[in-house]
Amino acid sequence: MATEAKGEGSGLSFDPMSQFIVKPLFGGDTVAFYTLTNVTLWLALAILAVIGLLVLTTSKRAMVPSRGQSVAELAYGFVYKMVEDVTGKDGIKYFPYIMTLFMFILCANFLGLIPMSFTTTSHIAVTAVMGFGVFIAVTILGFVKNGASFLSLFWVESAPLFLRPILAVIELISYFVRPVSHSIRLAGNMMAGHAVLKVFAGFAQVTAVAPIAIFGVVAIYGLEVLVSFIQAYVFTILTCVYLKDALHPHH
C-alpha cells in the first residue's frame, strides 16, 4: 500500500490504483502463467500464515493454551458454530473446506494491511477462483445428494401456480449470478478500501491538510481492519447458505 505521490507545481498527483498492479518478483515486464509475481508471493505468505496459526500453534495442544493456540481455537469454534447453525448437522462433514476458506481469506486480508504489501483478495482473479469453486462444488453436491429433486430449489411451491414458472426463471438466474456476486463483493470491498486509504495517504503529504489526512488514514485503517474480518465472514456464511441449499433444497 505504498503511496506514490509527487507534487506538480501547486497540485498533487498520485495513482491510488498502482498498488493493485501485478509485477514480476525478479524484474521484467512480461507476466506469464509461470511467472513469480507479487501476487504469488503474498498468496504463499497467506497460506503459510494459515499453516502457522492452525497447525504450528496447536501442535502441542497444551492444557493451558498459548496465545496462538487460543486464537486458533477461537477461530475453530467460531466457524464450527457458523457451519452447524446454518447448514445443520449434515453440513459438519464439510467444515474443513469452509474453515480453510475462512482462514485463507482472513489471513490474506490482514496481510494486505501491512504497509508495502499486496492485497491478493482485491483481485477478481483470486476471488473468482474461490467463488466459482464454491458454486461448482455445491451444485455437484446438490445433484449427488438429491438427484433431479435438487431442481425443486427453483420451484416455489408456496407461490400461486401461475407465478411459479416466472419465479423459477428468476430463481435460476439468481442462482447462476451467485458466484459472480460472491467473488465481486470481496474483491470490490478490499480494492475500494485500500484505494481510499492510499488517497488519504497521498494528501497527508500536503502541509495544509496533513493533520486531517493523517486522521483520515488512521480512521480508515481501523475501518479496514474491521472490513477485513467482515468480508471473510460474509464470504464464509454465504458459502454455508449455498451448502444448505445443496443439502436441503426443499427447505
DRENLUM-264261 format. One record per residue (C-alpha): x, y, z; residue number from 1. Coordinates in nm, 2 decimals. Example, Ala and Ser with C-alpha at 12.3 -4.5 7.8 and 13.67 -1.06 7.14 Angstrom:
REM residues 2
<node><xx>1.23</xx><yy>-0.45</yy><zz>0.78</zz><resi>1</resi></node>
<node><xx>1.37</xx><yy>-0.11</yy><zz>0.71</zz><resi>2</resi></node>
This chain:
REM residues 251
<node><xx>0.00</xx><yy>0.00</yy><zz>0.00</zz><resi>1</resi></node>
<node><xx>0.29</xx><yy>0.23</yy><zz>-0.06</zz><resi>2</resi></node>
<node><xx>0.19</xx><yy>0.58</yy><zz>-0.18</zz><resi>3</resi></node>
<node><xx>0.35</xx><yy>0.71</yy><zz>-0.49</zz><resi>4</resi></node>
<node><xx>0.27</xx><yy>1.08</yy><zz>-0.48</zz><resi>5</resi></node>
<node><xx>0.45</xx><yy>1.38</yy><zz>-0.62</zz><resi>6</resi></node>
<node><xx>0.38</xx><yy>1.74</yy><zz>-0.64</zz><resi>7</resi></node>
<node><xx>0.35</xx><yy>1.91</yy><zz>-0.99</zz><resi>8</resi></node>
<node><xx>0.35</xx><yy>2.28</yy><zz>-0.94</zz><resi>9</resi></node>
<node><xx>0.09</xx><yy>2.37</yy><zz>-0.69</zz><resi>10</resi></node>
<node><xx>-0.10</xx><yy>2.04</yy><zz>-0.74</zz><resi>11</resi></node>
<node><xx>-0.07</xx><yy>1.68</yy><zz>-0.63</zz><resi>12</resi></node>
<node><xx>-0.06</xx><yy>1.38</yy><zz>-0.85</zz><resi>13</resi></node>
<node><xx>-0.07</xx><yy>1.02</yy><zz>-0.73</zz><resi>14</resi></node>
<node><xx>-0.22</xx><yy>0.69</yy><zz>-0.85</zz><resi>15</resi></node>
<node><xx>-0.43</xx><yy>0.50</yy><zz>-0.59</zz><resi>16</resi></node>
<node><xx>-0.47</xx><yy>0.20</yy><zz>-0.82</zz><resi>17</resi></node>
<node><xx>-0.10</xx><yy>0.14</yy><zz>-0.87</zz><resi>18</resi></node>
<node><xx>-0.09</xx><yy>-0.08</yy><zz>-0.56</zz><resi>19</resi></node>
<node><xx>-0.30</xx><yy>-0.34</yy><zz>-0.74</zz><resi>20</resi></node>
<node><xx>-0.06</xx><yy>-0.38</yy><zz>-1.04</zz><resi>21</resi></node>
<node><xx>0.07</xx><yy>-0.73</yy><zz>-1.08</zz><resi>22</resi></node>
<node><xx>0.45</xx><yy>-0.72</yy><zz>-1.11</zz><resi>23</resi></node>
<node><xx>0.72</xx><yy>-0.99</yy><zz>-1.16</zz><resi>24</resi></node>
<node><xx>0.93</xx><yy>-1.05</yy><zz>-0.85</zz><resi>25</resi></node>
<node><xx>1.26</xx><yy>-1.06</yy><zz>-1.04</zz><resi>26</resi></node>
<node><xx>1.21</xx><yy>-0.78</yy><zz>-1.28</zz><resi>27</resi></node>
<node><xx>1.09</xx><yy>-0.76</yy><zz>-1.64</zz><resi>28</resi></node>
<node><xx>0.76</xx><yy>-0.66</yy><zz>-1.78</zz><resi>29</resi></node>
<node><xx>0.61</xx><yy>-0.99</yy><zz>-1.90</zz><resi>30</resi></node>
<node><xx>0.38</xx><yy>-1.18</yy><zz>-1.68</zz><resi>31</resi></node>
<node><xx>0.31</xx><yy>-1.54</yy><zz>-1.79</zz><resi>32</resi></node>
<node><xx>0.13</xx><yy>-1.82</yy><zz>-1.61</zz><resi>33</resi></node>
<node><xx>0.46</xx><yy>-1.95</yy><zz>-1.47</zz><resi>34</resi></node>
<node><xx>0.60</xx><yy>-1.60</yy><zz>-1.37</zz><resi>35</resi></node>
<node><xx>0.65</xx><yy>-1.55</yy><zz>-0.99</zz><resi>36</resi></node>
<node><xx>0.48</xx><yy>-1.22</yy><zz>-0.91</zz><resi>37</resi></node>
<node><xx>0.39</xx><yy>-1.01</yy><zz>-0.61</zz><resi>38</resi></node>
<node><xx>0.05</xx><yy>-1.20</yy><zz>-0.62</zz><resi>39</resi></node>
<node><xx>0.23</xx><yy>-1.53</yy><zz>-0.60</zz><resi>40</resi></node>
<node><xx>0.44</xx><yy>-1.41</yy><zz>-0.30</zz><resi>41</resi></node>
<node><xx>0.15</xx><yy>-1.29</yy><zz>-0.09</zz><resi>42</resi></node>
<node><xx>-0.07</xx><yy>-1.58</yy><zz>-0.17</zz><resi>43</resi></node>
<node><xx>0.21</xx><yy>-1.81</yy><zz>-0.05</zz><resi>44</resi></node>
<node><xx>0.25</xx><yy>-1.59</yy><zz>0.27</zz><resi>45</resi></node>
<node><xx>-0.12</xx><yy>-1.62</yy><zz>0.33</zz><resi>46</resi></node>
<node><xx>-0.10</xx><yy>-2.00</yy><zz>0.31</zz><resi>47</resi></node>
<node><xx>0.20</xx><yy>-2.00</yy><zz>0.54</zz><resi>48</resi></node>
<node><xx>0.01</xx><yy>-1.78</yy><zz>0.79</zz><resi>49</resi></node>
<node><xx>-0.28</xx><yy>-2.03</yy><zz>0.79</zz><resi>50</resi></node>
<node><xx>-0.05</xx><yy>-2.32</yy><zz>0.85</zz><resi>51</resi></node>
<node><xx>0.14</xx><yy>-2.13</yy><zz>1.12</zz><resi>52</resi></node>
<node><xx>-0.18</xx><yy>-2.04</yy><zz>1.30</zz><resi>53</resi></node>
<node><xx>-0.38</xx><yy>-2.36</yy><zz>1.27</zz><resi>54</resi></node>
<node><xx>-0.10</xx><yy>-2.62</yy><zz>1.26</zz><resi>55</resi></node>
<node><xx>0.21</xx><yy>-2.50</yy><zz>1.44</zz><resi>56</resi></node>
<node><xx>0.05</xx><yy>-2.32</yy><zz>1.73</zz><resi>57</resi></node>
<node><xx>-0.18</xx><yy>-2.62</yy><zz>1.81</zz><resi>58</resi></node>
<node><xx>0.08</xx><yy>-2.90</yy><zz>1.76</zz><resi>59</resi></node>
<node><xx>0.14</xx><yy>-2.94</yy><zz>2.13</zz><resi>60</resi></node>
<node><xx>-0.23</xx><yy>-2.90</yy><zz>2.23</zz><resi>61</resi></node>
<node><xx>-0.14</xx><yy>-2.76</yy><zz>2.57</zz><resi>62</resi></node>
<node><xx>-0.40</xx><yy>-2.76</yy><zz>2.85</zz><resi>63</resi></node>
<node><xx>-0.30</xx><yy>-2.40</yy><zz>2.92</zz><resi>64</resi></node>
<node><xx>-0.31</xx><yy>-2.27</yy><zz>2.56</zz><resi>65</resi></node>
<node><xx>-0.06</xx><yy>-2.02</yy><zz>2.43</zz><resi>66</resi></node>
<node><xx>-0.19</xx><yy>-1.70</yy><zz>2.26</zz><resi>67</resi></node>
<node><xx>-0.15</xx><yy>-1.86</yy><zz>1.92</zz><resi>68</resi></node>
<node><xx>-0.34</xx><yy>-2.17</yy><zz>2.03</zz><resi>69</resi></node>
<node><xx>-0.61</xx><yy>-1.96</yy><zz>2.19</zz><resi>70</resi></node>
<node><xx>-0.66</xx><yy>-1.77</yy><zz>1.86</zz><resi>71</resi></node>
<node><xx>-0.67</xx><yy>-2.09</yy><zz>1.66</zz><resi>72</resi></node>
<node><xx>-0.93</xx><yy>-2.25</yy><zz>1.90</zz><resi>73</resi></node>
<node><xx>-1.14</xx><yy>-1.94</yy><zz>1.89</zz><resi>74</resi></node>
<node><xx>-1.14</xx><yy>-1.93</yy><zz>1.51</zz><resi>75</resi></node>
<node><xx>-1.22</xx><yy>-2.31</yy><zz>1.50</zz><resi>76</resi></node>
<node><xx>-1.51</xx><yy>-2.27</yy><zz>1.74</zz><resi>77</resi></node>
<node><xx>-1.65</xx><yy>-1.96</yy><zz>1.56</zz><resi>78</resi></node>
<node><xx>-1.65</xx><yy>-2.13</yy><zz>1.22</zz><resi>79</resi></node>
<node><xx>-1.78</xx><yy>-2.46</yy><zz>1.35</zz><resi>80</resi></node>
<node><xx>-2.07</xx><yy>-2.29</yy><zz>1.52</zz><resi>81</resi></node>
<node><xx>-2.15</xx><yy>-2.10</yy><zz>1.20</zz><resi>82</resi></node>
<node><xx>-2.15</xx><yy>-2.42</yy><zz>0.99</zz><resi>83</resi></node>
<node><xx>-2.36</xx><yy>-2.60</yy><zz>1.24</zz><resi>84</resi></node>
<node><xx>-2.62</xx><yy>-2.32</yy><zz>1.28</zz><resi>85</resi></node>
<node><xx>-2.66</xx><yy>-2.25</yy><zz>0.90</zz><resi>86</resi></node>
<node><xx>-2.63</xx><yy>-2.60</yy><zz>0.75</zz><resi>87</resi></node>
<node><xx>-2.73</xx><yy>-2.82</yy><zz>1.03</zz><resi>88</resi></node>
<node><xx>-2.56</xx><yy>-3.14</yy><zz>1.14</zz><resi>89</resi></node>
<node><xx>-2.54</xx><yy>-3.27</yy><zz>0.78</zz><resi>90</resi></node>
<node><xx>-2.30</xx><yy>-2.98</yy><zz>0.69</zz><resi>91</resi></node>
<node><xx>-2.04</xx><yy>-3.06</yy><zz>0.96</zz><resi>92</resi></node>
<node><xx>-1.86</xx><yy>-3.30</yy><zz>0.74</zz><resi>93</resi></node>
<node><xx>-1.78</xx><yy>-3.01</yy><zz>0.51</zz><resi>94</resi></node>
<node><xx>-1.64</xx><yy>-2.80</yy><zz>0.79</zz><resi>95</resi></node>
<node><xx>-1.27</xx><yy>-2.84</yy><zz>0.69</zz><resi>96</resi></node>
<node><xx>-1.33</xx><yy>-2.69</yy><zz>0.35</zz><resi>97</resi></node>
<node><xx>-1.52</xx><yy>-2.39</yy><zz>0.49</zz><resi>98</resi></node>
<node><xx>-1.27</xx><yy>-2.34</yy><zz>0.77</zz><resi>99</resi></node>
<node><xx>-0.99</xx><yy>-2.33</yy><zz>0.51</zz><resi>100</resi></node>
<node><xx>-1.17</xx><yy>-2.07</yy><zz>0.31</zz><resi>101</resi></node>
<node><xx>-1.24</xx><yy>-1.85</yy><zz>0.61</zz><resi>102</resi></node>
<node><xx>-0.88</xx><yy>-1.86</yy><zz>0.74</zz><resi>103</resi></node>
<node><xx>-0.72</xx><yy>-1.81</yy><zz>0.40</zz><resi>104</resi></node>
<node><xx>-0.94</xx><yy>-1.50</yy><zz>0.32</zz><resi>105</resi></node>
<node><xx>-0.89</xx><yy>-1.37</yy><zz>0.67</zz><resi>106</resi></node>
<node><xx>-0.51</xx><yy>-1.40</yy><zz>0.66</zz><resi>107</resi></node>
<node><xx>-0.49</xx><yy>-1.27</yy><zz>0.30</zz><resi>108</resi></node>
<node><xx>-0.70</xx><yy>-0.96</yy><zz>0.40</zz><resi>109</resi></node>
<node><xx>-0.49</xx><yy>-0.89</yy><zz>0.71</zz><resi>110</resi></node>
<node><xx>-0.16</xx><yy>-0.93</yy><zz>0.53</zz><resi>111</resi></node>
<node><xx>-0.28</xx><yy>-0.68</yy><zz>0.28</zz><resi>112</resi></node>
<node><xx>-0.30</xx><yy>-0.42</yy><zz>0.56</zz><resi>113</resi></node>
<node><xx>0.08</xx><yy>-0.44</yy><zz>0.61</zz><resi>114</resi></node>
<node><xx>0.25</xx><yy>-0.13</yy><zz>0.45</zz><resi>115</resi></node>
<node><xx>0.41</xx><yy>-0.21</yy><zz>0.12</zz><resi>116</resi></node>
<node><xx>0.23</xx><yy>-0.54</yy><zz>0.10</zz><resi>117</resi></node>
<node><xx>-0.01</xx><yy>-0.67</yy><zz>-0.18</zz><resi>118</resi></node>
<node><xx>-0.38</xx><yy>-0.74</yy><zz>-0.12</zz><resi>119</resi></node>
<node><xx>-0.44</xx><yy>-1.06</yy><zz>-0.31</zz><resi>120</resi></node>
<node><xx>-0.81</xx><yy>-1.06</yy><zz>-0.23</zz><resi>121</resi></node>
<node><xx>-0.85</xx><yy>-0.73</yy><zz>-0.42</zz><resi>122</resi></node>
<node><xx>-0.81</xx><yy>-0.92</yy><zz>-0.75</zz><resi>123</resi></node>
<node><xx>-1.11</xx><yy>-1.07</yy><zz>-0.91</zz><resi>124</resi></node>
<node><xx>-0.89</xx><yy>-1.35</yy><zz>-1.05</zz><resi>125</resi></node>
<node><xx>-0.83</xx><yy>-1.47</yy><zz>-0.69</zz><resi>126</resi></node>
<node><xx>-1.18</xx><yy>-1.43</yy><zz>-0.55</zz><resi>127</resi></node>
<node><xx>-1.34</xx><yy>-1.57</yy><zz>-0.87</zz><resi>128</resi></node>
<node><xx>-1.15</xx><yy>-1.90</yy><zz>-0.82</zz><resi>129</resi></node>
<node><xx>-1.29</xx><yy>-1.93</yy><zz>-0.47</zz><resi>130</resi></node>
<node><xx>-1.64</xx><yy>-1.81</yy><zz>-0.57</zz><resi>131</resi></node>
<node><xx>-1.68</xx><yy>-2.04</yy><zz>-0.87</zz><resi>132</resi></node>
<node><xx>-1.51</xx><yy>-2.32</yy><zz>-0.68</zz><resi>133</resi></node>
<node><xx>-1.79</xx><yy>-2.30</yy><zz>-0.41</zz><resi>134</resi></node>
<node><xx>-2.06</xx><yy>-2.27</yy><zz>-0.68</zz><resi>135</resi></node>
<node><xx>-1.94</xx><yy>-2.58</yy><zz>-0.87</zz><resi>136</resi></node>
<node><xx>-1.89</xx><yy>-2.78</yy><zz>-0.56</zz><resi>137</resi></node>
<node><xx>-2.23</xx><yy>-2.71</yy><zz>-0.41</zz><resi>138</resi></node>
<node><xx>-2.41</xx><yy>-2.77</yy><zz>-0.74</zz><resi>139</resi></node>
<node><xx>-2.24</xx><yy>-3.10</yy><zz>-0.79</zz><resi>140</resi></node>
<node><xx>-2.31</xx><yy>-3.19</yy><zz>-0.43</zz><resi>141</resi></node>
<node><xx>-2.68</xx><yy>-3.09</yy><zz>-0.47</zz><resi>142</resi></node>
<node><xx>-2.73</xx><yy>-3.33</yy><zz>-0.76</zz><resi>143</resi></node>
<node><xx>-2.53</xx><yy>-3.61</yy><zz>-0.60</zz><resi>144</resi></node>
<node><xx>-2.73</xx><yy>-3.59</yy><zz>-0.27</zz><resi>145</resi></node>
<node><xx>-3.07</xx><yy>-3.52</yy><zz>-0.42</zz><resi>146</resi></node>
<node><xx>-3.07</xx><yy>-3.62</yy><zz>-0.78</zz><resi>147</resi></node>
<node><xx>-3.32</xx><yy>-3.44</yy><zz>-1.00</zz><resi>148</resi></node>
<node><xx>-3.51</xx><yy>-3.33</yy><zz>-0.69</zz><resi>149</resi></node>
<node><xx>-3.24</xx><yy>-3.07</yy><zz>-0.64</zz><resi>150</resi></node>
<node><xx>-3.42</xx><yy>-2.87</yy><zz>-0.91</zz><resi>151</resi></node>
<node><xx>-3.70</xx><yy>-2.81</yy><zz>-0.66</zz><resi>152</resi></node>
<node><xx>-3.48</xx><yy>-2.54</yy><zz>-0.52</zz><resi>153</resi></node>
<node><xx>-3.60</xx><yy>-2.33</yy><zz>-0.81</zz><resi>154</resi></node>
<node><xx>-3.97</xx><yy>-2.42</yy><zz>-0.79</zz><resi>155</resi></node>
<node><xx>-4.15</xx><yy>-2.20</yy><zz>-0.53</zz><resi>156</resi></node>
<node><xx>-4.44</xx><yy>-2.43</yy><zz>-0.42</zz><resi>157</resi></node>
<node><xx>-4.58</xx><yy>-2.17</yy><zz>-0.18</zz><resi>158</resi></node>
<node><xx>-4.65</xx><yy>-1.92</yy><zz>-0.47</zz><resi>159</resi></node>
<node><xx>-4.96</xx><yy>-1.93</yy><zz>-0.68</zz><resi>160</resi></node>
<node><xx>-4.94</xx><yy>-2.18</yy><zz>-0.97</zz><resi>161</resi></node>
<node><xx>-4.94</xx><yy>-1.92</yy><zz>-1.25</zz><resi>162</resi></node>
<node><xx>-4.65</xx><yy>-1.74</yy><zz>-1.09</zz><resi>163</resi></node>
<node><xx>-4.43</xx><yy>-2.04</yy><zz>-1.04</zz><resi>164</resi></node>
<node><xx>-4.28</xx><yy>-2.06</yy><zz>-1.39</zz><resi>165</resi></node>
<node><xx>-4.18</xx><yy>-1.69</yy><zz>-1.37</zz><resi>166</resi></node>
<node><xx>-4.03</xx><yy>-1.73</yy><zz>-1.03</zz><resi>167</resi></node>
<node><xx>-3.85</xx><yy>-2.04</yy><zz>-1.14</zz><resi>168</resi></node>
<node><xx>-3.67</xx><yy>-1.84</yy><zz>-1.41</zz><resi>169</resi></node>
<node><xx>-3.59</xx><yy>-1.56</yy><zz>-1.16</zz><resi>170</resi></node>
<node><xx>-3.46</xx><yy>-1.82</yy><zz>-0.91</zz><resi>171</resi></node>
<node><xx>-3.25</xx><yy>-1.98</yy><zz>-1.18</zz><resi>172</resi></node>
<node><xx>-3.09</xx><yy>-1.65</yy><zz>-1.29</zz><resi>173</resi></node>
<node><xx>-3.03</xx><yy>-1.56</yy><zz>-0.93</zz><resi>174</resi></node>
<node><xx>-2.86</xx><yy>-1.90</yy><zz>-0.87</zz><resi>175</resi></node>
<node><xx>-2.62</xx><yy>-1.85</yy><zz>-1.16</zz><resi>176</resi></node>
<node><xx>-2.54</xx><yy>-1.50</yy><zz>-1.05</zz><resi>177</resi></node>
<node><xx>-2.42</xx><yy>-1.63</yy><zz>-0.71</zz><resi>178</resi></node>
<node><xx>-2.06</xx><yy>-1.70</yy><zz>-0.80</zz><resi>179</resi></node>
<node><xx>-2.02</xx><yy>-1.35</yy><zz>-0.97</zz><resi>180</resi></node>
<node><xx>-2.16</xx><yy>-1.16</yy><zz>-0.67</zz><resi>181</resi></node>
<node><xx>-1.98</xx><yy>-1.39</yy><zz>-0.43</zz><resi>182</resi></node>
<node><xx>-1.64</xx><yy>-1.30</yy><zz>-0.58</zz><resi>183</resi></node>
<node><xx>-1.70</xx><yy>-0.94</yy><zz>-0.68</zz><resi>184</resi></node>
<node><xx>-1.83</xx><yy>-0.85</yy><zz>-0.33</zz><resi>185</resi></node>
<node><xx>-1.50</xx><yy>-0.95</yy><zz>-0.17</zz><resi>186</resi></node>
<node><xx>-1.27</xx><yy>-0.81</yy><zz>-0.43</zz><resi>187</resi></node>
<node><xx>-1.46</xx><yy>-0.48</yy><zz>-0.47</zz><resi>188</resi></node>
<node><xx>-1.47</xx><yy>-0.41</yy><zz>-0.09</zz><resi>189</resi></node>
<node><xx>-1.10</xx><yy>-0.48</yy><zz>-0.05</zz><resi>190</resi></node>
<node><xx>-1.00</xx><yy>-0.27</yy><zz>-0.35</zz><resi>191</resi></node>
<node><xx>-1.22</xx><yy>0.02</yy><zz>-0.26</zz><resi>192</resi></node>
<node><xx>-1.10</xx><yy>0.04</yy><zz>0.10</zz><resi>193</resi></node>
<node><xx>-0.73</xx><yy>0.03</yy><zz>0.00</zz><resi>194</resi></node>
<node><xx>-0.77</xx><yy>0.28</yy><zz>-0.27</zz><resi>195</resi></node>
<node><xx>-0.93</xx><yy>0.53</yy><zz>-0.03</zz><resi>196</resi></node>
<node><xx>-0.66</xx><yy>0.47</yy><zz>0.22</zz><resi>197</resi></node>
<node><xx>-0.40</xx><yy>0.55</yy><zz>-0.04</zz><resi>198</resi></node>
<node><xx>-0.58</xx><yy>0.87</yy><zz>-0.14</zz><resi>199</resi></node>
<node><xx>-0.57</xx><yy>0.99</yy><zz>0.22</zz><resi>200</resi></node>
<node><xx>-0.20</xx><yy>0.89</yy><zz>0.25</zz><resi>201</resi></node>
<node><xx>-0.13</xx><yy>1.10</yy><zz>-0.06</zz><resi>202</resi></node>
<node><xx>-0.30</xx><yy>1.41</yy><zz>0.08</zz><resi>203</resi></node>
<node><xx>-0.10</xx><yy>1.36</yy><zz>0.40</zz><resi>204</resi></node>
<node><xx>0.20</xx><yy>1.50</yy><zz>0.21</zz><resi>205</resi></node>
<node><xx>0.03</xx><yy>1.84</yy><zz>0.17</zz><resi>206</resi></node>
<node><xx>0.11</xx><yy>2.05</yy><zz>0.47</zz><resi>207</resi></node>
<node><xx>-0.22</xx><yy>2.24</yy><zz>0.47</zz><resi>208</resi></node>
<node><xx>-0.43</xx><yy>1.93</yy><zz>0.50</zz><resi>209</resi></node>
<node><xx>-0.18</xx><yy>1.69</yy><zz>0.66</zz><resi>210</resi></node>
<node><xx>-0.34</xx><yy>1.67</yy><zz>1.01</zz><resi>211</resi></node>
<node><xx>-0.69</xx><yy>1.60</yy><zz>0.86</zz><resi>212</resi></node>
<node><xx>-0.54</xx><yy>1.35</yy><zz>0.61</zz><resi>213</resi></node>
<node><xx>-0.34</xx><yy>1.16</yy><zz>0.88</zz><resi>214</resi></node>
<node><xx>-0.66</xx><yy>1.14</yy><zz>1.10</zz><resi>215</resi></node>
<node><xx>-0.84</xx><yy>1.00</yy><zz>0.79</zz><resi>216</resi></node>
<node><xx>-0.57</xx><yy>0.74</yy><zz>0.73</zz><resi>217</resi></node>
<node><xx>-0.59</xx><yy>0.62</yy><zz>1.09</zz><resi>218</resi></node>
<node><xx>-0.97</xx><yy>0.61</yy><zz>1.09</zz><resi>219</resi></node>
<node><xx>-0.99</xx><yy>0.43</yy><zz>0.75</zz><resi>220</resi></node>
<node><xx>-0.71</xx><yy>0.19</yy><zz>0.85</zz><resi>221</resi></node>
<node><xx>-0.92</xx><yy>0.10</yy><zz>1.16</zz><resi>222</resi></node>
<node><xx>-1.22</xx><yy>0.05</yy><zz>0.94</zz><resi>223</resi></node>
<node><xx>-1.03</xx><yy>-0.17</yy><zz>0.70</zz><resi>224</resi></node>
<node><xx>-0.93</xx><yy>-0.40</yy><zz>0.99</zz><resi>225</resi></node>
<node><xx>-1.30</xx><yy>-0.45</yy><zz>1.06</zz><resi>226</resi></node>
<node><xx>-1.38</xx><yy>-0.48</yy><zz>0.69</zz><resi>227</resi></node>
<node><xx>-1.11</xx><yy>-0.75</yy><zz>0.65</zz><resi>228</resi></node>
<node><xx>-1.28</xx><yy>-0.97</yy><zz>0.91</zz><resi>229</resi></node>
<node><xx>-1.64</xx><yy>-0.89</yy><zz>0.80</zz><resi>230</resi></node>
<node><xx>-1.56</xx><yy>-0.98</yy><zz>0.43</zz><resi>231</resi></node>
<node><xx>-1.41</xx><yy>-1.31</yy><zz>0.54</zz><resi>232</resi></node>
<node><xx>-1.72</xx><yy>-1.37</yy><zz>0.75</zz><resi>233</resi></node>
<node><xx>-1.96</xx><yy>-1.27</yy><zz>0.47</zz><resi>234</resi></node>
<node><xx>-1.79</xx><yy>-1.49</yy><zz>0.21</zz><resi>235</resi></node>
<node><xx>-1.79</xx><yy>-1.79</yy><zz>0.45</zz><resi>236</resi></node>
<node><xx>-2.15</xx><yy>-1.76</yy><zz>0.57</zz><resi>237</resi></node>
<node><xx>-2.27</xx><yy>-1.73</yy><zz>0.21</zz><resi>238</resi></node>
<node><xx>-2.08</xx><yy>-2.05</yy><zz>0.14</zz><resi>239</resi></node>
<node><xx>-2.27</xx><yy>-2.21</yy><zz>0.43</zz><resi>240</resi></node>
<node><xx>-2.60</xx><yy>-2.08</yy><zz>0.29</zz><resi>241</resi></node>
<node><xx>-2.53</xx><yy>-2.22</yy><zz>-0.06</zz><resi>242</resi></node>
<node><xx>-2.42</xx><yy>-2.55</yy><zz>0.11</zz><resi>243</resi></node>
<node><xx>-2.75</xx><yy>-2.56</yy><zz>0.30</zz><resi>244</resi></node>
<node><xx>-2.94</xx><yy>-2.52</yy><zz>-0.03</zz><resi>245</resi></node>
<node><xx>-2.75</xx><yy>-2.81</yy><zz>-0.18</zz><resi>246</resi></node>
<node><xx>-2.82</xx><yy>-3.04</yy><zz>0.12</zz><resi>247</resi></node>
<node><xx>-3.18</xx><yy>-2.93</yy><zz>0.18</zz><resi>248</resi></node>
<node><xx>-3.32</xx><yy>-2.79</yy><zz>-0.14</zz><resi>249</resi></node>
<node><xx>-3.68</xx><yy>-2.85</yy><zz>-0.02</zz><resi>250</resi></node>
<node><xx>-3.65</xx><yy>-2.62</yy><zz>0.28</zz><resi>251</resi></node>
